[in-house]
Amino acid sequence: MADSGERLGNLLLRAGLITERQLNDALEVHKATGSLLGRVLIDLGYATQGGILSVMAKQMGLPYVDFEQQTPTPTAIALVPRDLAVRYTLMPVEVTDDQLTVAMADPQNVLALDDLRIITGCEIKPGIATKESITASIDEYYKVATQVDDETLNAAPDLDVMSLESLTEVTDEAPIVKLVNYIINKAVADRSSDIHIEPQEKDLRVRYRIDGVLHEMMRSPKATQQAIISRFKIMADMDIAEARKPQDGHTALTIGGHSMDFRVSTLPTVYGERVVLRILRKDNIMLRLEDLGFLPGSLERFESSFRKPYGAILVTGPTGSGKSTSLYAAINVLNDPGKHILTAEDPVEYRLAGVNQVQTNVKAGLTFARALRSFLRCSPDIILVGEIRDHETAQIAIESALTGHLVLSTLHTNDAAGAVTRLTEMGVEPFLVASSVDCVLAQRLARRLCPDCKEEYRPTKQFMIDAGYEEGSLPEKLWRPKGCKKCGGTGYRGRLGVHEVMLISEEIGDLTVKEATAEAIKAVAMEQGMLTLRQDGLEKARQGSTSVEEIARVVA
């Protein structure tokens, strides 16, 4: 009868992981030394530990967990304390319908399975993984996770009927504090820009916005909903007794040695209050225009404009399209001891050394318009206005640009040409707009393809024409997302700008005075060399920085 070593060898042979000659060589060493056949195969370089385990897992009817392909979910990690994971060399992977999948070095460890079942309250589905990969995963995925015990997840009181005093006590308890800290720390570690806490009918959903796209990260039982939301409200200095109307607040935290500012907003929904936290870094950040994804021609056009001593430069796009970042990068270029720079912002997102930054406060009467009026009495060279929202702010900004100041600001329009017509719609005289505005930059943020896993392919001619490429200049190849561990399986990591730079020429100024449509202004700008948002994006797809599908997503 064949021993266990020979049985393993035959399994590996049938799986195609080793050849018959390699098996015979390994069996000779196995019989001569008494070493385990699996160890012999690994030492000889004929097989990997992961390959052997995958075959053994199949034979035992258990899943093999490859952490290069599968990322443990925050919900699973929150259920299992780190010390337990270290003690038994196991890693929680995912939770599905009260069943917890756990990768184990020894899936037949009955004590570990019993402890997991008692602590988590879930049925345990063991899987197999290498000891090394489990240890590495514990170090990686528990580094930001604060242990959350089963008291938080399974034994929360009925918070809907608690008094205000009791609710305050519950939100100060360690388990709730740990869970909220975990949510925040994990969001920062994952490069999130927003955290969304969303009550559902039967549970509480937590989503992170990473590279502009929302990803579900975990779900928490309904019983913990009120305590978690109240904890966020307490941190942001909100009224936890008021749940019928929206509230806004903020909190500042230091995470990993970096100062973070969190803008917190609540909104009542049919299932409870929804909370959104926007994450802002408060550190000094040196932003460079070259890092924002400008094509050389577009960067030259933009830089030629803000290098002038006066005039208005407008950056347009929807919320979250990187308008403030582009303005900060321009200010960094212009910032030197010989210039007096003043900014009015809501909020001050980045701290810039040598720049006088003012936080607007509507409740105190410090609006953008009032701040601008005060600025003009301080003899500035350069003025940055966070956003032009109304006629008064627009009028003062335009007049400032006409009287020898360089004014930078943002507007909410879909494209560059729309900014000109938006100002006239706000009540600014067309001839003032034509005389003062020097450049309009429209932009979007597209996700960068992950450099470690992006995949080259040769698209069909029709696909490229449908995407927007001109028939005479079709790319030979393009790239698409594939997904790997480094990018969280999305195929994208980081973002880059997609830009449309319109210089206000004499012809465009004449059209502005005549109150021409945005379409007519855009047509002239394109004749004068402006790349549209789509053209700019497709060129970046041609270069392999992003994908055609991503450009189609962010550019209408």
Buried (B, 14 or more C-beta within 10 A) or exposed (E): EEEEBBEBBEBBBEBEBBEEEBBEBBBEBBBEEEBEBBBBBBEEEBBEBBBBBBBBBBEEEBBBBBBEEBBBBBBBBBBBBBEBBBEBBBBBBBBEEEEBBBBBBEBEBEEBBEBBEEBBBBEBBBBBBBEEBBBEBBEBBBEBBBBBBBEBBBEBBEBEEBEEEEBBEBBEBEBBBBBBBBBBBBBBBBBBBBBBBBBEEEBBBBBBBBBBBEBBBBBBBBBBBBBBBBBBBBBBEBEBEEBEEEBEBBBEBEBEEEBBBBBBBBEBEEBBBBBBBBBBBBEEBEBEBEEBBBBEBBBEBBBEBBEEEBBBBBBBBEEBBBBBBBBBBBBBEBBEEEBBBBBBBBBBBBEBEEBEBBEBEEEEEBBBBBBBEEBBEEEBBBBBBBBBBEBBBBBBBBBBBBEEBBBBBBBBBBBBBBBBBBBBEBEBEBEBBBBBBBBBBBBBBBBBBBEEBBBEEEBEEEEBEEBBBEEEEBBEEBBBBBBBBEBBBBBBBBBBBBBBBBBBBEEBBEBBBEEBEBEEBBBBBBEEEBBBBBBBBBBBBBEBBBBBEBBBBBBE
